[in-house]
Amino acid sequence: MNIYEKATKGLRLAGHNASIIQQSSEDIGVWIEVWNHDTQECHEFRIHDEEITYWAEYYDEQQNEKQ
């Protein structure tokens, strides 16, 4: 499992709706959906590399706690 898959799974474990989007062979990222209750709209944001690393590590930590 790569870092993007781990980050997406980590975000989902924390209750967020996230997905991997690959725009080209060299441009892959993790996107998160944010719901705005006031406007009743959903917005998607691409998270930064540092955040991808954080959420991938969060996923690893959660998996280690299960063992």
mmCIF file of the N, C-alpha and C atoms, coordinates in Angstrom:
data_MODEL
# 
_entry.id   MODEL 
# 
loop_
_atom_site.group_PDB 
_atom_site.id 
_atom_site.type_symbol 
_atom_site.label_atom_id 
_atom_site.label_alt_id 
_atom_site.label_comp_id 
_atom_site.label_asym_id 
_atom_site.label_entity_id 
_atom_site.label_seq_id 
_atom_site.pdbx_PDB_ins_code 
_atom_site.Cartn_x 
_atom_site.Cartn_y 
_atom_site.Cartn_z 
_atom_site.occupancy 
_atom_site.B_iso_or_equiv 
_atom_site.pdbx_formal_charge 
_atom_site.auth_seq_id 
_atom_site.auth_comp_id 
_atom_site.auth_asym_id 
_atom_site.auth_atom_id 
_atom_site.pdbx_PDB_model_num 
ATOM 1   N N  . MET A 1 1  ? 0.849   -1.166 0.000   1.00 0.00 ? 1  MET A N  1 
ATOM 2   C CA . MET A 1 1  ? 0.000   0.000  0.000   1.00 0.00 ? 1  MET A CA 1 
ATOM 3   C C  . MET A 1 1  ? 0.902   1.239  0.000   1.00 0.00 ? 1  MET A C  1 
ATOM 4   N N  . ASN A 1 2  ? 0.611   2.189  -0.900  1.00 0.00 ? 2  ASN A N  1 
ATOM 5   C CA . ASN A 1 2  ? 1.452   3.381  -0.984  1.00 0.00 ? 2  ASN A CA 1 
ATOM 6   C C  . ASN A 1 2  ? 0.980   4.466  -0.011  1.00 0.00 ? 2  ASN A C  1 
ATOM 7   N N  . ILE A 1 3  ? 1.750   5.546  0.048   1.00 0.00 ? 3  ILE A N  1 
ATOM 8   C CA . ILE A 1 3  ? 1.470   6.615  1.016   1.00 0.00 ? 3  ILE A CA 1 
ATOM 9   C C  . ILE A 1 3  ? 0.116   7.276  0.750   1.00 0.00 ? 3  ILE A C  1 
ATOM 10  N N  . TYR A 1 4  ? -0.292  7.367  -0.495  1.00 0.00 ? 4  TYR A N  1 
ATOM 11  C CA . TYR A 1 4  ? -1.570  7.996  -0.827  1.00 0.00 ? 4  TYR A CA 1 
ATOM 12  C C  . TYR A 1 4  ? -2.739  7.132  -0.365  1.00 0.00 ? 4  TYR A C  1 
ATOM 13  N N  . GLU A 1 5  ? -2.604  5.837  -0.550  1.00 0.00 ? 5  GLU A N  1 
ATOM 14  C CA . GLU A 1 5  ? -3.643  4.916  -0.081  1.00 0.00 ? 5  GLU A CA 1 
ATOM 15  C C  . GLU A 1 5  ? -3.746  4.937  1.439   1.00 0.00 ? 5  GLU A C  1 
ATOM 16  N N  . LYS A 1 6  ? -2.593  4.965  2.109   1.00 0.00 ? 6  LYS A N  1 
ATOM 17  C CA . LYS A 1 6  ? -2.589  5.021  3.570   1.00 0.00 ? 6  LYS A CA 1 
ATOM 18  C C  . LYS A 1 6  ? -3.207  6.319  4.076   1.00 0.00 ? 6  LYS A C  1 
ATOM 19  N N  . ALA A 1 7  ? -2.863  7.437  3.432   1.00 0.00 ? 7  ALA A N  1 
ATOM 20  C CA . ALA A 1 7  ? -3.420  8.725  3.847   1.00 0.00 ? 7  ALA A CA 1 
ATOM 21  C C  . ALA A 1 7  ? -4.936  8.738  3.675   1.00 0.00 ? 7  ALA A C  1 
ATOM 22  N N  . THR A 1 8  ? -5.408  8.205  2.559   1.00 0.00 ? 8  THR A N  1 
ATOM 23  C CA . THR A 1 8  ? -6.850  8.156  2.311   1.00 0.00 ? 8  THR A CA 1 
ATOM 24  C C  . THR A 1 8  ? -7.547  7.287  3.342   1.00 0.00 ? 8  THR A C  1 
ATOM 25  N N  . LYS A 1 9  ? -6.973  6.144  3.648   1.00 0.00 ? 9  LYS A N  1 
ATOM 26  C CA . LYS A 1 9  ? -7.566  5.258  4.656   1.00 0.00 ? 9  LYS A CA 1 
ATOM 27  C C  . LYS A 1 9  ? -7.512  5.897  6.040   1.00 0.00 ? 9  LYS A C  1 
ATOM 28  N N  . GLY A 1 10 ? -6.423  6.605  6.347   1.00 0.00 ? 10 GLY A N  1 
ATOM 29  C CA . GLY A 1 10 ? -6.320  7.299  7.625   1.00 0.00 ? 10 GLY A CA 1 
ATOM 30  C C  . GLY A 1 10 ? -7.380  8.376  7.771   1.00 0.00 ? 10 GLY A C  1 
ATOM 31  N N  . LEU A 1 11 ? -7.584  9.146  6.717   1.00 0.00 ? 11 LEU A N  1 
ATOM 32  C CA . LEU A 1 11 ? -8.626  10.169 6.737   1.00 0.00 ? 11 LEU A CA 1 
ATOM 33  C C  . LEU A 1 11 ? -10.001 9.543  6.915   1.00 0.00 ? 11 LEU A C  1 
ATOM 34  N N  . ARG A 1 12 ? -10.245 8.433  6.247   1.00 0.00 ? 12 ARG A N  1 
ATOM 35  C CA . ARG A 1 12 ? -11.542 7.762  6.375   1.00 0.00 ? 12 ARG A CA 1 
ATOM 36  C C  . ARG A 1 12 ? -11.741 7.206  7.780   1.00 0.00 ? 12 ARG A C  1 
ATOM 37  N N  . LEU A 1 13 ? -10.666 6.697  8.382   1.00 0.00 ? 13 LEU A N  1 
ATOM 38  C CA . LEU A 1 13 ? -10.765 6.214  9.767   1.00 0.00 ? 13 LEU A CA 1 
ATOM 39  C C  . LEU A 1 13 ? -11.160 7.349  10.715  1.00 0.00 ? 13 LEU A C  1 
ATOM 40  N N  . ALA A 1 14 ? -10.710 8.561  10.399  1.00 0.00 ? 14 ALA A N  1 
ATOM 41  C CA . ALA A 1 14 ? -11.006 9.720  11.235  1.00 0.00 ? 14 ALA A CA 1 
ATOM 42  C C  . ALA A 1 14 ? -12.357 10.354 10.887  1.00 0.00 ? 14 ALA A C  1 
ATOM 43  N N  . GLY A 1 15 ? -13.075 9.744  9.959   1.00 0.00 ? 15 GLY A N  1 
ATOM 44  C CA . GLY A 1 15 ? -14.417 10.224 9.641   1.00 0.00 ? 15 GLY A CA 1 
ATOM 45  C C  . GLY A 1 15 ? -14.513 11.207 8.491   1.00 0.00 ? 15 GLY A C  1 
ATOM 46  N N  . HIS A 1 16 ? -13.454 11.322 7.716   1.00 0.00 ? 16 HIS A N  1 
ATOM 47  C CA . HIS A 1 16 ? -13.453 12.246 6.582   1.00 0.00 ? 16 HIS A CA 1 
ATOM 48  C C  . HIS A 1 16 ? -13.695 11.483 5.283   1.00 0.00 ? 16 HIS A C  1 
ATOM 49  N N  . ASN A 1 17 ? -14.238 12.157 4.304   1.00 0.00 ? 17 ASN A N  1 
ATOM 50  C CA . ASN A 1 17 ? -14.443 11.568 2.992   1.00 0.00 ? 17 ASN A CA 1 
ATOM 51  C C  . ASN A 1 17 ? -13.276 11.996 2.111   1.00 0.00 ? 17 ASN A C  1 
ATOM 52  N N  . ALA A 1 18 ? -12.427 11.053 1.729   1.00 0.00 ? 18 ALA A N  1 
ATOM 53  C CA . ALA A 1 18 ? -11.220 11.369 0.971   1.00 0.00 ? 18 ALA A CA 1 
ATOM 54  C C  . ALA A 1 18 ? -11.066 10.411 -0.198  1.00 0.00 ? 18 ALA A C  1 
ATOM 55  N N  . SER A 1 19 ? -10.339 10.875 -1.207  1.00 0.00 ? 19 SER A N  1 
ATOM 56  C CA . SER A 1 19 ? -10.077 10.022 -2.362  1.00 0.00 ? 19 SER A CA 1 
ATOM 57  C C  . SER A 1 19 ? -8.737  10.392 -2.990  1.00 0.00 ? 19 SER A C  1 
ATOM 58  N N  . ILE A 1 20 ? -8.222  9.463  -3.775  1.00 0.00 ? 20 ILE A N  1 
ATOM 59  C CA . ILE A 1 20 ? -6.978  9.676  -4.513  1.00 0.00 ? 20 ILE A CA 1 
ATOM 60  C C  . ILE A 1 20 ? -7.371  10.081 -5.925  1.00 0.00 ? 20 ILE A C  1 
ATOM 61  N N  . ILE A 1 21 ? -6.768  11.144 -6.404  1.00 0.00 ? 21 ILE A N  1 
ATOM 62  C CA . ILE A 1 21 ? -7.013  11.575 -7.779  1.00 0.00 ? 21 ILE A CA 1 
ATOM 63  C C  . ILE A 1 21 ? -5.665  11.701 -8.471  1.00 0.00 ? 21 ILE A C  1 
ATOM 64  N N  . GLN A 1 22 ? -5.538  10.996 -9.592  1.00 0.00 ? 22 GLN A N  1 
ATOM 65  C CA . GLN A 1 22 ? -4.307  11.060 -10.373 1.00 0.00 ? 22 GLN A CA 1 
ATOM 66  C C  . GLN A 1 22 ? -4.612  11.820 -11.655 1.00 0.00 ? 22 GLN A C  1 
ATOM 67  N N  . GLN A 1 23 ? -4.046  13.024 -11.760 1.00 0.00 ? 23 GLN A N  1 
ATOM 68  C CA . GLN A 1 23 ? -4.315  13.873 -12.916 1.00 0.00 ? 23 GLN A CA 1 
ATOM 69  C C  . GLN A 1 23 ? -3.375  13.585 -14.079 1.00 0.00 ? 23 GLN A C  1 
ATOM 70  N N  . SER A 1 24 ? -2.211  13.034 -13.789 1.00 0.00 ? 24 SER A N  1 
ATOM 71  C CA . SER A 1 24 ? -1.263  12.597 -14.814 1.00 0.00 ? 24 SER A CA 1 
ATOM 72  C C  . SER A 1 24 ? -0.353  11.562 -14.174 1.00 0.00 ? 24 SER A C  1 
ATOM 73  N N  . SER A 1 25 ? 0.539   11.012 -14.953 1.00 0.00 ? 25 SER A N  1 
ATOM 74  C CA . SER A 1 25 ? 1.424   9.974  -14.400 1.00 0.00 ? 25 SER A CA 1 
ATOM 75  C C  . SER A 1 25 ? 2.324   10.509 -13.301 1.00 0.00 ? 25 SER A C  1 
ATOM 76  N N  . GLU A 1 26 ? 2.574   11.813 -13.302 1.00 0.00 ? 26 GLU A N  1 
ATOM 77  C CA . GLU A 1 26 ? 3.450   12.413 -12.295 1.00 0.00 ? 26 GLU A CA 1 
ATOM 78  C C  . GLU A 1 26 ? 2.704   13.263 -11.272 1.00 0.00 ? 26 GLU A C  1 
ATOM 79  N N  . ASP A 1 27 ? 1.398   13.403 -11.433 1.00 0.00 ? 27 ASP A N  1 
ATOM 80  C CA . ASP A 1 27 ? 0.620   14.268 -10.536 1.00 0.00 ? 27 ASP A CA 1 
ATOM 81  C C  . ASP A 1 27 ? -0.490  13.458 -9.879  1.00 0.00 ? 27 ASP A C  1 
ATOM 82  N N  . ILE A 1 28 ? -0.201  13.011 -8.667  1.00 0.00 ? 28 ILE A N  1 
ATOM 83  C CA . ILE A 1 28 ? -1.169  12.245 -7.889  1.00 0.00 ? 28 ILE A CA 1 
ATOM 84  C C  . ILE A 1 28 ? -1.355  12.954 -6.561  1.00 0.00 ? 28 ILE A C  1 
ATOM 85  N N  . GLY A 1 29 ? -2.577  12.974 -6.063  1.00 0.00 ? 29 GLY A N  1 
ATOM 86  C CA . GLY A 1 29 ? -2.815  13.672 -4.808  1.00 0.00 ? 29 GLY A CA 1 
ATOM 87  C C  . GLY A 1 29 ? -3.996  13.084 -4.063  1.00 0.00 ? 29 GLY A C  1 
ATOM 88  N N  . VAL A 1 30 ? -4.144  13.542 -2.834  1.00 0.00 ? 30 VAL A N  1 
ATOM 89  C CA . VAL A 1 30 ? -5.260  13.141 -1.984  1.00 0.00 ? 30 VAL A CA 1 
ATOM 90  C C  . VAL A 1 30 ? -6.173  14.348 -1.837  1.00 0.00 ? 30 VAL A C  1 
ATOM 91  N N  . TRP A 1 31 ? -7.442  14.121 -2.079  1.00 0.00 ? 31 TRP A N  1 
ATOM 92  C CA . TRP A 1 31 ? -8.458  15.157 -1.996  1.00 0.00 ? 31 TRP A CA 1 
ATOM 93  C C  . TRP A 1 31 ? -9.431  14.818 -0.890  1.00 0.00 ? 31 TRP A C  1 
ATOM 94  N N  . ILE A 1 32 ? -9.885  15.839 -0.177  1.00 0.00 ? 32 ILE A N  1 
ATOM 95  C CA . ILE A 1 32 ? -10.825 15.649 0.914   1.00 0.00 ? 32 ILE A CA 1 
ATOM 96  C C  . ILE A 1 32 ? -12.072 16.491 0.633   1.00 0.00 ? 32 ILE A C  1 
ATOM 97  N N  . GLU A 1 33 ? -13.217 15.931 0.950   1.00 0.00 ? 33 GLU A N  1 
ATOM 98  C CA . GLU A 1 33 ? -14.480 16.651 0.769   1.00 0.00 ? 33 GLU A CA 1 
ATOM 99  C C  . GLU A 1 33 ? -14.879 17.313 2.081   1.00 0.00 ? 33 GLU A C  1 
ATOM 100 N N  . VAL A 1 34 ? -15.276 18.571 1.992   1.00 0.00 ? 34 VAL A N  1 
ATOM 101 C CA . VAL A 1 34 ? -15.701 19.325 3.167   1.00 0.00 ? 34 VAL A CA 1 
ATOM 102 C C  . VAL A 1 34 ? -17.112 19.839 2.898   1.00 0.00 ? 34 VAL A C  1 
ATOM 103 N N  . TRP A 1 35 ? -18.031 19.489 3.792   1.00 0.00 ? 35 TRP A N  1 
ATOM 104 C CA . TRP A 1 35 ? -19.421 19.899 3.663   1.00 0.00 ? 35 TRP A CA 1 
ATOM 105 C C  . TRP A 1 35 ? -19.650 21.180 4.441   1.00 0.00 ? 35 TRP A C  1 
ATOM 106 N N  . ASN A 1 36 ? -20.257 22.166 3.791   1.00 0.00 ? 36 ASN A N  1 
ATOM 107 C CA . ASN A 1 36 ? -20.604 23.436 4.424   1.00 0.00 ? 36 ASN A CA 1 
ATOM 108 C C  . ASN A 1 36 ? -22.100 23.407 4.727   1.00 0.00 ? 36 ASN A C  1 
ATOM 109 N N  . HIS A 1 37 ? -22.435 23.325 6.000   1.00 0.00 ? 37 HIS A N  1 
ATOM 110 C CA . HIS A 1 37 ? -23.843 23.241 6.396   1.00 0.00 ? 37 HIS A CA 1 
ATOM 111 C C  . HIS A 1 37 ? -24.618 24.518 6.073   1.00 0.00 ? 37 HIS A C  1 
ATOM 112 N N  . ASP A 1 38 ? -23.962 25.670 6.166   1.00 0.00 ? 38 ASP A N  1 
ATOM 113 C CA . ASP A 1 38 ? -24.646 26.944 5.915   1.00 0.00 ? 38 ASP A CA 1 
ATOM 114 C C  . ASP A 1 38 ? -25.106 27.072 4.465   1.00 0.00 ? 38 ASP A C  1 
ATOM 115 N N  . THR A 1 39 ? -24.224 26.706 3.537   1.00 0.00 ? 39 THR A N  1 
ATOM 116 C CA . THR A 1 39 ? -24.561 26.851 2.113   1.00 0.00 ? 39 THR A CA 1 
ATOM 117 C C  . THR A 1 39 ? -25.081 25.558 1.492   1.00 0.00 ? 39 THR A C  1 
ATOM 118 N N  . GLN A 1 40 ? -25.012 24.472 2.264   1.00 0.00 ? 40 GLN A N  1 
ATOM 119 C CA . GLN A 1 40 ? -25.443 23.153 1.773   1.00 0.00 ? 40 GLN A CA 1 
ATOM 120 C C  . GLN A 1 40 ? -24.667 22.743 0.527   1.00 0.00 ? 40 GLN A C  1 
ATOM 121 N N  . GLU A 1 41 ? -23.358 23.015 0.554   1.00 0.00 ? 41 GLU A N  1 
ATOM 122 C CA . GLU A 1 41 ? -22.485 22.688 -0.565  1.00 0.00 ? 41 GLU A CA 1 
ATOM 123 C C  . GLU A 1 41 ? -21.293 21.859 -0.092  1.00 0.00 ? 41 GLU A C  1 
ATOM 124 N N  . CYS A 1 42 ? -20.811 21.047 -0.992  1.00 0.00 ? 42 CYS A N  1 
ATOM 125 C CA . CYS A 1 42 ? -19.614 20.252 -0.726  1.00 0.00 ? 42 CYS A CA 1 
ATOM 126 C C  . CYS A 1 42 ? -18.469 20.821 -1.558  1.00 0.00 ? 42 CYS A C  1 
ATOM 127 N N  . HIS A 1 43 ? -17.325 20.996 -0.912  1.00 0.00 ? 43 HIS A N  1 
ATOM 128 C CA . HIS A 1 43 ? -16.137 21.496 -1.600  1.00 0.00 ? 43 HIS A CA 1 
ATOM 129 C C  . HIS A 1 43 ? -15.033 20.457 -1.466  1.00 0.00 ? 43 HIS A C  1 
ATOM 130 N N  . GLU A 1 44 ? -14.233 20.308 -2.508  1.00 0.00 ? 44 GLU A N  1 
ATOM 131 C CA . GLU A 1 44 ? -13.109 19.388 -2.470  1.00 0.00 ? 44 GLU A CA 1 
ATOM 132 C C  . GLU A 1 44 ? -11.809 20.180 -2.439  1.00 0.00 ? 44 GLU A C  1 
ATOM 133 N N  . PHE A 1 45 ? -10.895 19.720 -1.586  1.00 0.00 ? 45 PHE A N  1 
ATOM 134 C CA . PHE A 1 45 ? -9.607  20.360 -1.440  1.00 0.00 ? 45 PHE A CA 1 
ATOM 135 C C  . PHE A 1 45 ? -8.502  19.318 -1.553  1.00 0.00 ? 45 PHE A C  1 
ATOM 136 N N  . ARG A 1 46 ? -7.441  19.687 -2.220  1.00 0.00 ? 46 ARG A N  1 
ATOM 137 C CA . ARG A 1 46 ? -6.265  18.817 -2.297  1.00 0.00 ? 46 ARG A CA 1 
ATOM 138 C C  . ARG A 1 46 ? -5.399  19.106 -1.078  1.00 0.00 ? 46 ARG A C  1 
ATOM 139 N N  . ILE A 1 47 ? -5.005  18.057 -0.375  1.00 0.00 ? 47 ILE A N  1 
ATOM 140 C CA . ILE A 1 47 ? -4.170  18.280 0.804   1.00 0.00 ? 47 ILE A CA 1 
ATOM 141 C C  . ILE A 1 47 ? -2.694  18.269 0.407   1.00 0.00 ? 47 ILE A C  1 
ATOM 142 N N  . HIS A 1 48 ? -1.878  18.941 1.210   1.00 0.00 ? 48 HIS A N  1 
ATOM 143 C CA . HIS A 1 48 ? -0.452  19.091 0.945   1.00 0.00 ? 48 HIS A CA 1 
ATOM 144 C C  . HIS A 1 48 ? 0.314   17.808 1.286   1.00 0.00 ? 48 HIS A C  1 
ATOM 145 N N  . ASP A 1 49 ? 1.520   17.716 0.763   1.00 0.00 ? 49 ASP A N  1 
ATOM 146 C CA . ASP A 1 49 ? 2.364   16.541 0.989   1.00 0.00 ? 49 ASP A CA 1 
ATOM 147 C C  . ASP A 1 49 ? 2.592   16.273 2.474   1.00 0.00 ? 49 ASP A C  1 
ATOM 148 N N  . GLU A 1 50 ? 2.764   17.339 3.264   1.00 0.00 ? 50 GLU A N  1 
ATOM 149 C CA . GLU A 1 50 ? 2.976   17.172 4.704   1.00 0.00 ? 50 GLU A CA 1 
ATOM 150 C C  . GLU A 1 50 ? 1.749   16.531 5.357   1.00 0.00 ? 50 GLU A C  1 
ATOM 151 N N  . GLU A 1 51 ? 0.566   16.933 4.886   1.00 0.00 ? 51 GLU A N  1 
ATOM 152 C CA . GLU A 1 51 ? -0.668  16.365 5.428   1.00 0.00 ? 51 GLU A CA 1 
ATOM 153 C C  . GLU A 1 51 ? -0.843  14.915 4.978   1.00 0.00 ? 51 GLU A C  1 
ATOM 154 N N  . ILE A 1 52 ? -0.422  14.602 3.767   1.00 0.00 ? 52 ILE A N  1 
ATOM 155 C CA . ILE A 1 52 ? -0.471  13.221 3.286   1.00 0.00 ? 52 ILE A CA 1 
ATOM 156 C C  . ILE A 1 52 ? 0.408   12.351 4.182   1.00 0.00 ? 52 ILE A C  1 
ATOM 157 N N  . THR A 1 53 ? 1.593   12.837 4.490   1.00 0.00 ? 53 THR A N  1 
ATOM 158 C CA . THR A 1 53 ? 2.504   12.094 5.374   1.00 0.00 ? 53 THR A CA 1 
ATOM 159 C C  . THR A 1 53 ? 1.876   11.903 6.753   1.00 0.00 ? 53 THR A C  1 
ATOM 160 N N  . TYR A 1 54 ? 1.280   12.968 7.298   1.00 0.00 ? 54 TYR A N  1 
ATOM 161 C CA . TYR A 1 54 ? 0.645   12.881 8.614   1.00 0.00 ? 54 TYR A CA 1 
ATOM 162 C C  . TYR A 1 54 ? -0.444  11.807 8.624   1.00 0.00 ? 54 TYR A C  1 
ATOM 163 N N  . TRP A 1 55 ? -1.343  11.842 7.648   1.00 0.00 ? 55 TRP A N  1 
ATOM 164 C CA . TRP A 1 55 ? -2.461  10.903 7.640   1.00 0.00 ? 55 TRP A CA 1 
ATOM 165 C C  . TRP A 1 55 ? -2.018  9.477  7.330   1.00 0.00 ? 55 TRP A C  1 
ATOM 166 N N  . ALA A 1 56 ? -0.950  9.317  6.554   1.00 0.00 ? 56 ALA A N  1 
ATOM 167 C CA . ALA A 1 56 ? -0.403  7.978  6.317   1.00 0.00 ? 56 ALA A CA 1 
ATOM 168 C C  . ALA A 1 56 ? 0.170   7.414  7.618   1.00 0.00 ? 56 ALA A C  1 
ATOM 169 N N  . GLU A 1 57 ? 0.872   8.252  8.383   1.00 0.00 ? 57 GLU A N  1 
ATOM 170 C CA . GLU A 1 57 ? 1.403   7.833  9.679   1.00 0.00 ? 57 GLU A CA 1 
ATOM 171 C C  . GLU A 1 57 ? 0.271   7.544  10.660  1.00 0.00 ? 57 GLU A C  1 
ATOM 172 N N  . TYR A 1 58 ? -0.773  8.354  10.621  1.00 0.00 ? 58 TYR A N  1 
ATOM 173 C CA . TYR A 1 58 ? -1.949  8.123  11.470  1.00 0.00 ? 58 TYR A CA 1 
ATOM 174 C C  . TYR A 1 58 ? -2.541  6.750  11.161  1.00 0.00 ? 58 TYR A C  1 
ATOM 175 N N  . TYR A 1 59 ? -2.671  6.413  9.900   1.00 0.00 ? 59 TYR A N  1 
ATOM 176 C CA . TYR A 1 59 ? -3.192  5.097  9.505   1.00 0.00 ? 59 TYR A CA 1 
ATOM 177 C C  . TYR A 1 59 ? -2.307  3.981  10.061  1.00 0.00 ? 59 TYR A C  1 
ATOM 178 N N  . ASP A 1 60 ? -0.978  4.123  9.893   1.00 0.00 ? 60 ASP A N  1 
ATOM 179 C CA . ASP A 1 60 ? -0.050  3.111  10.414  1.00 0.00 ? 60 ASP A CA 1 
ATOM 180 C C  . ASP A 1 60 ? -0.202  2.942  11.922  1.00 0.00 ? 60 ASP A C  1 
ATOM 181 N N  . GLU A 1 61 ? -0.324  4.060  12.643  1.00 0.00 ? 61 GLU A N  1 
ATOM 182 C CA . GLU A 1 61 ? -0.485  3.997  14.100  1.00 0.00 ? 61 GLU A CA 1 
ATOM 183 C C  . GLU A 1 61 ? -1.772  3.263  14.478  1.00 0.00 ? 61 GLU A C  1 
ATOM 184 N N  . GLN A 1 62 ? -2.846  3.543  13.766  1.00 0.00 ? 62 GLN A N  1 
ATOM 185 C CA . GLN A 1 62 ? -4.125  2.884  14.053  1.00 0.00 ? 62 GLN A CA 1 
ATOM 186 C C  . GLN A 1 62 ? -4.042  1.382  13.793  1.00 0.00 ? 62 GLN A C  1 
ATOM 187 N N  . GLN A 1 63 ? -3.316  1.013  12.754  1.00 0.00 ? 63 GLN A N  1 
ATOM 188 C CA . GLN A 1 63 ? -3.167  -0.409 12.437  1.00 0.00 ? 63 GLN A CA 1 
ATOM 189 C C  . GLN A 1 63 ? -2.316  -1.113 13.490  1.00 0.00 ? 63 GLN A C  1 
ATOM 190 N N  . ASN A 1 64 ? -1.278  -0.418 13.974  1.00 0.00 ? 64 ASN A N  1 
ATOM 191 C CA . ASN A 1 64 ? -0.416  -1.002 15.006  1.00 0.00 ? 64 ASN A CA 1 
ATOM 192 C C  . ASN A 1 64 ? -1.168  -1.194 16.321  1.00 0.00 ? 64 ASN A C  1 
ATOM 193 N N  . GLU A 1 65 ? -2.102  -0.280 16.624  1.00 0.00 ? 65 GLU A N  1 
ATOM 194 C CA . GLU A 1 65 ? -2.891  -0.415 17.856  1.00 0.00 ? 65 GLU A CA 1 
ATOM 195 C C  . GLU A 1 65 ? -3.827  -1.602 17.805  1.00 0.00 ? 65 GLU A C  1 
ATOM 196 N N  . LYS A 1 66 ? -4.252  -1.998 16.619  1.00 0.00 ? 66 LYS A N  1 
ATOM 197 C CA . LYS A 1 66 ? -5.153  -3.137 16.460  1.00 0.00 ? 66 LYS A CA 1 
ATOM 198 C C  . LYS A 1 66 ? -4.441  -4.464 16.713  1.00 0.00 ? 66 LYS A C  1 
ATOM 199 N N  . GLN A 1 67 ? -3.114  -4.457 16.545  1.00 0.00 ? 67 GLN A N  1 
ATOM 200 C CA . GLN A 1 67 ? -2.359  -5.714 16.673  1.00 0.00 ? 67 GLN A CA 1 
ATOM 201 C C  . GLN A 1 67 ? -1.987  -6.009 18.089  1.00 0.00 ? 67 GLN A C  1 
# 
